[in-house]
Amino acid sequence: TGVLDAIKKARDAGVVVIALDTATDPEDAVDATFATDNLAAGVSQGKWVKAALGNVPAQIVMLDGTPGGTVDTFRHDGFLEGFGITEGSPEIVGQENTNGDQTKAQTAMENLLQRVPDANVVYTINEPAAAAGYEAAKKAGKAAQLAIGSIDGSCTGVDNVKKGVIGATVLQFPAKMAEQGVDA
């Protein structure tokens, strides 16, 4: 929302304004948006994590992003939908905001594991948060008990899936977003 005035001035001057990666609020402030469907990405993450957990009762800790951010909200809500729970469900045993920052996420995960040592699911806003959650769990001797899902599809994140740091990551394609935005 912080750029809405500049967007309006540009559009009033006849400039076509296209948002890439993150929608504006309101979404119709721009002429078009090319972005990942973050709700669908969250749903995919939630479904994978639930399947990975199997019939074991879930104790979910959530390494959220930035409160109120559109990407963060869509990913969070999508995860809940994909996992088949709602906000406030008893399976959610801890939540921390990380702003998607790896250092903040590691501290948040350390704190969550102190409060909920038997957590077995970690929702992460992005791959840096997932890597941090894993590192905190590894230091606490709890990495093997966690199903960790994430979203981004960066080279580092895909490598972390191969290494077993992250169980799965939902891929997005920022180069395609940019290419489609330029084409438009």
Secondary structure, 3 states (H helix, E strand, C coil): CCCHHHHHHHHHCCCCCEEECCCCCCHHHCCEEECCCHHHHHHHHHHHHHHHHCCCCCCEEEEECCCCCHHHHHHHHHHHHHHCCCCCCCCEEEEEECCCCHHHHHHHHHHHHHHCCCCCEEEECCHHHHHHHHHHHHHCCCHHHCEEEEEECCHHHHHHHHHCCCCEEEECCHHHHHHHHHHC
